[in-house]
Amino acid sequence: MSTRTRDGTLREPDPMPPDPFPPTPMPEPPPEPEPEPPGREPFPEPPGPEPEPEPA
């Protein structure tokens, strides 16, 4: 936007300085996991051994 100076002439605004912090590109979204085929239930993980209490 131009502004007028005291003598009536048009004054062009100063150009914008370059952005010191350029925008960082968005990271790629993680690939979606493939859907399980119908009719197959995933096996539940077997429970691990109980952790032994440490001797005092």
mmJSON file of the N, C-alpha and C atoms, coordinates in Angstrom:
{"data_MODEL":{"atom_site":{
"group_PDB":["ATOM","ATOM","ATOM","ATOM","ATOM","ATOM","ATOM","ATOM","ATOM","ATOM","ATOM","ATOM","ATOM","ATOM","ATOM","ATOM","ATOM","ATOM","ATOM","ATOM","ATOM","ATOM","ATOM","ATOM","ATOM","ATOM","ATOM","ATOM","ATOM","ATOM","ATOM","ATOM","ATOM","ATOM","ATOM","ATOM","ATOM","ATOM","ATOM","ATOM","ATOM","ATOM","ATOM","ATOM","ATOM","ATOM","ATOM","ATOM","ATOM","ATOM","ATOM","ATOM","ATOM","ATOM","ATOM","ATOM","ATOM","ATOM","ATOM","ATOM","ATOM","ATOM","ATOM","ATOM","ATOM","ATOM","ATOM","ATOM","ATOM","ATOM","ATOM","ATOM","ATOM","ATOM","ATOM","ATOM","ATOM","ATOM","ATOM","ATOM","ATOM","ATOM","ATOM","ATOM","ATOM","ATOM","ATOM","ATOM","ATOM","ATOM","ATOM","ATOM","ATOM","ATOM","ATOM","ATOM","ATOM","ATOM","ATOM","ATOM","ATOM","ATOM","ATOM","ATOM","ATOM","ATOM","ATOM","ATOM","ATOM","ATOM","ATOM","ATOM","ATOM","ATOM","ATOM","ATOM","ATOM","ATOM","ATOM","ATOM","ATOM","ATOM","ATOM","ATOM","ATOM","ATOM","ATOM","ATOM","ATOM","ATOM","ATOM","ATOM","ATOM","ATOM","ATOM","ATOM","ATOM","ATOM","ATOM","ATOM","ATOM","ATOM","ATOM","ATOM","ATOM","ATOM","ATOM","ATOM","ATOM","ATOM","ATOM","ATOM","ATOM","ATOM","ATOM","ATOM","ATOM","ATOM","ATOM","ATOM","ATOM","ATOM","ATOM","ATOM","ATOM","ATOM","ATOM","ATOM"],
"id":[1,2,3,4,5,6,7,8,9,10,11,12,13,14,15,16,17,18,19,20,21,22,23,24,25,26,27,28,29,30,31,32,33,34,35,36,37,38,39,40,41,42,43,44,45,46,47,48,49,50,51,52,53,54,55,56,57,58,59,60,61,62,63,64,65,66,67,68,69,70,71,72,73,74,75,76,77,78,79,80,81,82,83,84,85,86,87,88,89,90,91,92,93,94,95,96,97,98,99,100,101,102,103,104,105,106,107,108,109,110,111,112,113,114,115,116,117,118,119,120,121,122,123,124,125,126,127,128,129,130,131,132,133,134,135,136,137,138,139,140,141,142,143,144,145,146,147,148,149,150,151,152,153,154,155,156,157,158,159,160,161,162,163,164,165,166,167,168],
"type_symbol":["N","C","C","N","C","C","N","C","C","N","C","C","N","C","C","N","C","C","N","C","C","N","C","C","N","C","C","N","C","C","N","C","C","N","C","C","N","C","C","N","C","C","N","C","C","N","C","C","N","C","C","N","C","C","N","C","C","N","C","C","N","C","C","N","C","C","N","C","C","N","C","C","N","C","C","N","C","C","N","C","C","N","C","C","N","C","C","N","C","C","N","C","C","N","C","C","N","C","C","N","C","C","N","C","C","N","C","C","N","C","C","N","C","C","N","C","C","N","C","C","N","C","C","N","C","C","N","C","C","N","C","C","N","C","C","N","C","C","N","C","C","N","C","C","N","C","C","N","C","C","N","C","C","N","C","C","N","C","C","N","C","C","N","C","C","N","C","C"],
"label_atom_id":["N","CA","C","N","CA","C","N","CA","C","N","CA","C","N","CA","C","N","CA","C","N","CA","C","N","CA","C","N","CA","C","N","CA","C","N","CA","C","N","CA","C","N","CA","C","N","CA","C","N","CA","C","N","CA","C","N","CA","C","N","CA","C","N","CA","C","N","CA","C","N","CA","C","N","CA","C","N","CA","C","N","CA","C","N","CA","C","N","CA","C","N","CA","C","N","CA","C","N","CA","C","N","CA","C","N","CA","C","N","CA","C","N","CA","C","N","CA","C","N","CA","C","N","CA","C","N","CA","C","N","CA","C","N","CA","C","N","CA","C","N","CA","C","N","CA","C","N","CA","C","N","CA","C","N","CA","C","N","CA","C","N","CA","C","N","CA","C","N","CA","C","N","CA","C","N","CA","C","N","CA","C","N","CA","C","N","CA","C","N","CA","C","N","CA","C"],
"label_alt_id":[null,null,null,null,null,null,null,null,null,null,null,null,null,null,null,null,null,null,null,null,null,null,null,null,null,null,null,null,null,null,null,null,null,null,null,null,null,null,null,null,null,null,null,null,null,null,null,null,null,null,null,null,null,null,null,null,null,null,null,null,null,null,null,null,null,null,null,null,null,null,null,null,null,null,null,null,null,null,null,null,null,null,null,null,null,null,null,null,null,null,null,null,null,null,null,null,null,null,null,null,null,null,null,null,null,null,null,null,null,null,null,null,null,null,null,null,null,null,null,null,null,null,null,null,null,null,null,null,null,null,null,null,null,null,null,null,null,null,null,null,null,null,null,null,null,null,null,null,null,null,null,null,null,null,null,null,null,null,null,null,null,null,null,null,null,null,null,null],
"label_comp_id":["MET","MET","MET","SER","SER","SER","THR","THR","THR","ARG","ARG","ARG","THR","THR","THR","ARG","ARG","ARG","ASP","ASP","ASP","GLY","GLY","GLY","THR","THR","THR","LEU","LEU","LEU","ARG","ARG","ARG","GLU","GLU","GLU","PRO","PRO","PRO","ASP","ASP","ASP","PRO","PRO","PRO","MET","MET","MET","PRO","PRO","PRO","PRO","PRO","PRO","ASP","ASP","ASP","PRO","PRO","PRO","PHE","PHE","PHE","PRO","PRO","PRO","PRO","PRO","PRO","THR","THR","THR","PRO","PRO","PRO","MET","MET","MET","PRO","PRO","PRO","GLU","GLU","GLU","PRO","PRO","PRO","PRO","PRO","PRO","PRO","PRO","PRO","GLU","GLU","GLU","PRO","PRO","PRO","GLU","GLU","GLU","PRO","PRO","PRO","GLU","GLU","GLU","PRO","PRO","PRO","PRO","PRO","PRO","GLY","GLY","GLY","ARG","ARG","ARG","GLU","GLU","GLU","PRO","PRO","PRO","PHE","PHE","PHE","PRO","PRO","PRO","GLU","GLU","GLU","PRO","PRO","PRO","PRO","PRO","PRO","GLY","GLY","GLY","PRO","PRO","PRO","GLU","GLU","GLU","PRO","PRO","PRO","GLU","GLU","GLU","PRO","PRO","PRO","GLU","GLU","GLU","PRO","PRO","PRO","ALA","ALA","ALA"],
"label_asym_id":["A","A","A","A","A","A","A","A","A","A","A","A","A","A","A","A","A","A","A","A","A","A","A","A","A","A","A","A","A","A","A","A","A","A","A","A","A","A","A","A","A","A","A","A","A","A","A","A","A","A","A","A","A","A","A","A","A","A","A","A","A","A","A","A","A","A","A","A","A","A","A","A","A","A","A","A","A","A","A","A","A","A","A","A","A","A","A","A","A","A","A","A","A","A","A","A","A","A","A","A","A","A","A","A","A","A","A","A","A","A","A","A","A","A","A","A","A","A","A","A","A","A","A","A","A","A","A","A","A","A","A","A","A","A","A","A","A","A","A","A","A","A","A","A","A","A","A","A","A","A","A","A","A","A","A","A","A","A","A","A","A","A","A","A","A","A","A","A"],
"label_entity_id":["1","1","1","1","1","1","1","1","1","1","1","1","1","1","1","1","1","1","1","1","1","1","1","1","1","1","1","1","1","1","1","1","1","1","1","1","1","1","1","1","1","1","1","1","1","1","1","1","1","1","1","1","1","1","1","1","1","1","1","1","1","1","1","1","1","1","1","1","1","1","1","1","1","1","1","1","1","1","1","1","1","1","1","1","1","1","1","1","1","1","1","1","1","1","1","1","1","1","1","1","1","1","1","1","1","1","1","1","1","1","1","1","1","1","1","1","1","1","1","1","1","1","1","1","1","1","1","1","1","1","1","1","1","1","1","1","1","1","1","1","1","1","1","1","1","1","1","1","1","1","1","1","1","1","1","1","1","1","1","1","1","1","1","1","1","1","1","1"],
"label_seq_id":[1,1,1,2,2,2,3,3,3,4,4,4,5,5,5,6,6,6,7,7,7,8,8,8,9,9,9,10,10,10,11,11,11,12,12,12,13,13,13,14,14,14,15,15,15,16,16,16,17,17,17,18,18,18,19,19,19,20,20,20,21,21,21,22,22,22,23,23,23,24,24,24,25,25,25,26,26,26,27,27,27,28,28,28,29,29,29,30,30,30,31,31,31,32,32,32,33,33,33,34,34,34,35,35,35,36,36,36,37,37,37,38,38,38,39,39,39,40,40,40,41,41,41,42,42,42,43,43,43,44,44,44,45,45,45,46,46,46,47,47,47,48,48,48,49,49,49,50,50,50,51,51,51,52,52,52,53,53,53,54,54,54,55,55,55,56,56,56],
"pdbx_PDB_ins_code":[null,null,null,null,null,null,null,null,null,null,null,null,null,null,null,null,null,null,null,null,null,null,null,null,null,null,null,null,null,null,null,null,null,null,null,null,null,null,null,null,null,null,null,null,null,null,null,null,null,null,null,null,null,null,null,null,null,null,null,null,null,null,null,null,null,null,null,null,null,null,null,null,null,null,null,null,null,null,null,null,null,null,null,null,null,null,null,null,null,null,null,null,null,null,null,null,null,null,null,null,null,null,null,null,null,null,null,null,null,null,null,null,null,null,null,null,null,null,null,null,null,null,null,null,null,null,null,null,null,null,null,null,null,null,null,null,null,null,null,null,null,null,null,null,null,null,null,null,null,null,null,null,null,null,null,null,null,null,null,null,null,null,null,null,null,null,null,null],
"Cartn_x":[0.853,0.0,0.903,0.629,1.45,0.924,1.841,1.45,2.0,1.342,1.793,2.714,3.786,4.718,4.223,4.953,4.521,4.424,5.284,5.224,4.223,3.468,2.393,2.795,4.07,4.48,4.185,4.034,3.757,5.042,4.94,6.096,5.771,6.595,6.392,6.856,6.141,6.585,7.858,8.607,9.831,9.459,10.254,9.954,10.143,9.372,9.471,10.823,11.491,12.759,12.49,13.477,13.247,12.994,12.183,11.824,13.067,13.501,14.687,14.418,13.153,12.804,11.884,12.441,11.564,10.702,9.507,8.639,9.255,9.144,9.692,8.646,9.066,8.085,7.458,6.209,5.512,6.144,6.34,6.897,5.887,6.41,5.531,4.706,3.419,2.633,3.105,3.037,3.478,2.561,3.094,2.234,1.21,0.005,-1.05,-0.762,-0.994,-0.766,-1.762,-1.314,-2.199,-3.309,-4.538,-5.644,-5.517,-5.975,-5.938,-6.95,-6.611,-7.608,-8.793,-9.995,-11.164,-11.129,-11.642,-11.717,-10.533,-9.467,-8.305,-8.222,-8.28,-8.124,-6.645,-6.137,-4.722,-4.534,-3.437,-3.168,-2.779,-3.365,-2.933,-1.534,-0.782,0.581,0.525,1.362,1.356,1.893,1.355,1.863,3.303,4.09,5.497,5.638,6.836,7.04,6.934,6.486,6.364,7.761,7.945,9.282,9.587,10.796,11.186,11.499,11.054,11.42,12.916,13.517,14.959,15.226,16.276,16.599,17.068,16.608,16.935,18.352],
"Cartn_y":[-1.165,0.0,1.233,2.14,3.34,4.408,5.217,6.337,7.619,8.733,10.016,10.676,11.281,11.995,13.421,14.239,15.613,16.45,16.196,17.006,16.46,15.419,14.937,13.836,13.456,12.383,11.033,10.047,8.701,8.074,7.415,6.717,5.235,4.464,3.013,2.421,1.445,0.823,0.02,-0.147,-0.936,-2.39,-3.063,-4.486,-5.284,-6.341,-7.178,-7.87,-7.9,-8.635,-10.134,-10.898,-12.351,-12.936,-13.962,-14.601,-15.28,-14.885,-15.546,-16.996,-17.355,-18.729,-19.272,-19.862,-20.38,-21.513,-21.665,-22.747,-24.106,-24.978,-26.323,-27.175,-28.032,-28.872,-29.874,-30.189,-31.156,-32.535,-33.292,-34.643,-35.558,-36.573,-37.531,-38.283,-38.491,-39.279,-40.726,-41.394,-42.801,-43.652,-44.681,-45.532,-46.262,-46.385,-47.06,-48.558,-49.2,-50.654,-51.374,-52.477,-53.216,-53.862,-53.807,-54.41,-55.926,-56.489,-57.95,-58.561,-59.683,-60.325,-60.802,-60.74,-61.151,-62.64,-62.984,-64.385,-64.842,-64.054,-64.456,-63.541,-64.131,-63.35,-63.306,-62.154,-62.123,-62.856,-63.598,-64.349,-63.384,-63.533,-62.666,-63.058,-62.071,-62.364,-63.164,-64.214,-64.978,-64.112,-64.277,-63.467,-63.837,-62.84,-63.081,-63.622,-64.102,-64.603,-63.462,-63.793,-62.774,-62.286,-60.996,-60.528,-60.962,-61.478,-61.952,-60.749,-60.768,-59.651,-59.682,-58.503,-58.441,-58.728,-59.522,-59.766,-58.477,-58.259,-57.015,-57.061],
"Cartn_z":[0.0,0.0,0.0,-0.934,-1.054,-0.111,0.391,1.25,0.643,0.947,0.416,1.433,0.928,1.801,1.982,2.745,3.016,1.748,0.77,-0.448,-1.466,-1.097,-1.954,-2.912,-2.894,-3.802,-3.162,-4.01,-3.498,-2.996,-1.878,-1.306,-1.311,-1.986,-2.027,-0.704,-0.185,1.071,0.846,1.914,1.821,1.534,0.723,0.489,1.77,1.882,3.079,3.09,4.246,4.312,4.197,3.754,3.67,5.049,5.084,6.355,6.932,8.148,8.712,9.09,9.285,9.643,8.552,7.501,6.448,6.981,6.445,6.943,6.654,7.63,7.447,6.732,5.82,5.13,6.092,5.823,6.675,6.481,7.579,7.42,6.742,6.085,5.408,6.452,6.201,7.164,7.158,8.304,8.335,7.466,6.832,5.994,6.856,6.314,7.079,7.114,8.261,8.314,7.412,6.836,5.942,6.763,6.269,7.037,7.085,8.2,8.351,7.384,6.766,5.904,6.746,6.201,7.001,7.317,8.503,8.9,9.72,9.805,10.615,11.815,12.984,14.207,14.558,14.899,15.308,16.624,16.713,17.936,19.045,20.228,21.335,21.778,22.223,22.669,23.963,24.068,25.324,26.454,27.644,28.758,29.075,29.386,29.702,31.112,31.465,32.836,33.84,35.03,36.078,36.46,36.629,37.04,38.466,38.639,39.977,40.858,42.126,43.014,43.31,43.326,43.583,45.053,45.339,46.764,47.424,48.638,49.333,49.883],
"occupancy":[1.0,1.0,1.0,1.0,1.0,1.0,1.0,1.0,1.0,1.0,1.0,1.0,1.0,1.0,1.0,1.0,1.0,1.0,1.0,1.0,1.0,1.0,1.0,1.0,1.0,1.0,1.0,1.0,1.0,1.0,1.0,1.0,1.0,1.0,1.0,1.0,1.0,1.0,1.0,1.0,1.0,1.0,1.0,1.0,1.0,1.0,1.0,1.0,1.0,1.0,1.0,1.0,1.0,1.0,1.0,1.0,1.0,1.0,1.0,1.0,1.0,1.0,1.0,1.0,1.0,1.0,1.0,1.0,1.0,1.0,1.0,1.0,1.0,1.0,1.0,1.0,1.0,1.0,1.0,1.0,1.0,1.0,1.0,1.0,1.0,1.0,1.0,1.0,1.0,1.0,1.0,1.0,1.0,1.0,1.0,1.0,1.0,1.0,1.0,1.0,1.0,1.0,1.0,1.0,1.0,1.0,1.0,1.0,1.0,1.0,1.0,1.0,1.0,1.0,1.0,1.0,1.0,1.0,1.0,1.0,1.0,1.0,1.0,1.0,1.0,1.0,1.0,1.0,1.0,1.0,1.0,1.0,1.0,1.0,1.0,1.0,1.0,1.0,1.0,1.0,1.0,1.0,1.0,1.0,1.0,1.0,1.0,1.0,1.0,1.0,1.0,1.0,1.0,1.0,1.0,1.0,1.0,1.0,1.0,1.0,1.0,1.0,1.0,1.0,1.0,1.0,1.0,1.0],
"B_iso_or_equiv":[0.0,0.0,0.0,0.0,0.0,0.0,0.0,0.0,0.0,0.0,0.0,0.0,0.0,0.0,0.0,0.0,0.0,0.0,0.0,0.0,0.0,0.0,0.0,0.0,0.0,0.0,0.0,0.0,0.0,0.0,0.0,0.0,0.0,0.0,0.0,0.0,0.0,0.0,0.0,0.0,0.0,0.0,0.0,0.0,0.0,0.0,0.0,0.0,0.0,0.0,0.0,0.0,0.0,0.0,0.0,0.0,0.0,0.0,0.0,0.0,0.0,0.0,0.0,0.0,0.0,0.0,0.0,0.0,0.0,0.0,0.0,0.0,0.0,0.0,0.0,0.0,0.0,0.0,0.0,0.0,0.0,0.0,0.0,0.0,0.0,0.0,0.0,0.0,0.0,0.0,0.0,0.0,0.0,0.0,0.0,0.0,0.0,0.0,0.0,0.0,0.0,0.0,0.0,0.0,0.0,0.0,0.0,0.0,0.0,0.0,0.0,0.0,0.0,0.0,0.0,0.0,0.0,0.0,0.0,0.0,0.0,0.0,0.0,0.0,0.0,0.0,0.0,0.0,0.0,0.0,0.0,0.0,0.0,0.0,0.0,0.0,0.0,0.0,0.0,0.0,0.0,0.0,0.0,0.0,0.0,0.0,0.0,0.0,0.0,0.0,0.0,0.0,0.0,0.0,0.0,0.0,0.0,0.0,0.0,0.0,0.0,0.0,0.0,0.0,0.0,0.0,0.0,0.0],
"pdbx_formal_charge":[null,null,null,null,null,null,null,null,null,null,null,null,null,null,null,null,null,null,null,null,null,null,null,null,null,null,null,null,null,null,null,null,null,null,null,null,null,null,null,null,null,null,null,null,null,null,null,null,null,null,null,null,null,null,null,null,null,null,null,null,null,null,null,null,null,null,null,null,null,null,null,null,null,null,null,null,null,null,null,null,null,null,null,null,null,null,null,null,null,null,null,null,null,null,null,null,null,null,null,null,null,null,null,null,null,null,null,null,null,null,null,null,null,null,null,null,null,null,null,null,null,null,null,null,null,null,null,null,null,null,null,null,null,null,null,null,null,null,null,null,null,null,null,null,null,null,null,null,null,null,null,null,null,null,null,null,null,null,null,null,null,null,null,null,null,null,null,null],
"auth_seq_id":[1,1,1,2,2,2,3,3,3,4,4,4,5,5,5,6,6,6,7,7,7,8,8,8,9,9,9,10,10,10,11,11,11,12,12,12,13,13,13,14,14,14,15,15,15,16,16,16,17,17,17,18,18,18,19,19,19,20,20,20,21,21,21,22,22,22,23,23,23,24,24,24,25,25,25,26,26,26,27,27,27,28,28,28,29,29,29,30,30,30,31,31,31,32,32,32,33,33,33,34,34,34,35,35,35,36,36,36,37,37,37,38,38,38,39,39,39,40,40,40,41,41,41,42,42,42,43,43,43,44,44,44,45,45,45,46,46,46,47,47,47,48,48,48,49,49,49,50,50,50,51,51,51,52,52,52,53,53,53,54,54,54,55,55,55,56,56,56],
"auth_comp_id":["MET","MET","MET","SER","SER","SER","THR","THR","THR","ARG","ARG","ARG","THR","THR","THR","ARG","ARG","ARG","ASP","ASP","ASP","GLY","GLY","GLY","THR","THR","THR","LEU","LEU","LEU","ARG","ARG","ARG","GLU","GLU","GLU","PRO","PRO","PRO","ASP","ASP","ASP","PRO","PRO","PRO","MET","MET","MET","PRO","PRO","PRO","PRO","PRO","PRO","ASP","ASP","ASP","PRO","PRO","PRO","PHE","PHE","PHE","PRO","PRO","PRO","PRO","PRO","PRO","THR","THR","THR","PRO","PRO","PRO","MET","MET","MET","PRO","PRO","PRO","GLU","GLU","GLU","PRO","PRO","PRO","PRO","PRO","PRO","PRO","PRO","PRO","GLU","GLU","GLU","PRO","PRO","PRO","GLU","GLU","GLU","PRO","PRO","PRO","GLU","GLU","GLU","PRO","PRO","PRO","PRO","PRO","PRO","GLY","GLY","GLY","ARG","ARG","ARG","GLU","GLU","GLU","PRO","PRO","PRO","PHE","PHE","PHE","PRO","PRO","PRO","GLU","GLU","GLU","PRO","PRO","PRO","PRO","PRO","PRO","GLY","GLY","GLY","PRO","PRO","PRO","GLU","GLU","GLU","PRO","PRO","PRO","GLU","GLU","GLU","PRO","PRO","PRO","GLU","GLU","GLU","PRO","PRO","PRO","ALA","ALA","ALA"],
"auth_asym_id":["A","A","A","A","A","A","A","A","A","A","A","A","A","A","A","A","A","A","A","A","A","A","A","A","A","A","A","A","A","A","A","A","A","A","A","A","A","A","A","A","A","A","A","A","A","A","A","A","A","A","A","A","A","A","A","A","A","A","A","A","A","A","A","A","A","A","A","A","A","A","A","A","A","A","A","A","A","A","A","A","A","A","A","A","A","A","A","A","A","A","A","A","A","A","A","A","A","A","A","A","A","A","A","A","A","A","A","A","A","A","A","A","A","A","A","A","A","A","A","A","A","A","A","A","A","A","A","A","A","A","A","A","A","A","A","A","A","A","A","A","A","A","A","A","A","A","A","A","A","A","A","A","A","A","A","A","A","A","A","A","A","A","A","A","A","A","A","A"],
"auth_atom_id":["N","CA","C","N","CA","C","N","CA","C","N","CA","C","N","CA","C","N","CA","C","N","CA","C","N","CA","C","N","CA","C","N","CA","C","N","CA","C","N","CA","C","N","CA","C","N","CA","C","N","CA","C","N","CA","C","N","CA","C","N","CA","C","N","CA","C","N","CA","C","N","CA","C","N","CA","C","N","CA","C","N","CA","C","N","CA","C","N","CA","C","N","CA","C","N","CA","C","N","CA","C","N","CA","C","N","CA","C","N","CA","C","N","CA","C","N","CA","C","N","CA","C","N","CA","C","N","CA","C","N","CA","C","N","CA","C","N","CA","C","N","CA","C","N","CA","C","N","CA","C","N","CA","C","N","CA","C","N","CA","C","N","CA","C","N","CA","C","N","CA","C","N","CA","C","N","CA","C","N","CA","C","N","CA","C","N","CA","C","N","CA","C","N","CA","C"],
"pdbx_PDB_model_num":[1,1,1,1,1,1,1,1,1,1,1,1,1,1,1,1,1,1,1,1,1,1,1,1,1,1,1,1,1,1,1,1,1,1,1,1,1,1,1,1,1,1,1,1,1,1,1,1,1,1,1,1,1,1,1,1,1,1,1,1,1,1,1,1,1,1,1,1,1,1,1,1,1,1,1,1,1,1,1,1,1,1,1,1,1,1,1,1,1,1,1,1,1,1,1,1,1,1,1,1,1,1,1,1,1,1,1,1,1,1,1,1,1,1,1,1,1,1,1,1,1,1,1,1,1,1,1,1,1,1,1,1,1,1,1,1,1,1,1,1,1,1,1,1,1,1,1,1,1,1,1,1,1,1,1,1,1,1,1,1,1,1,1,1,1,1,1,1]
}}}
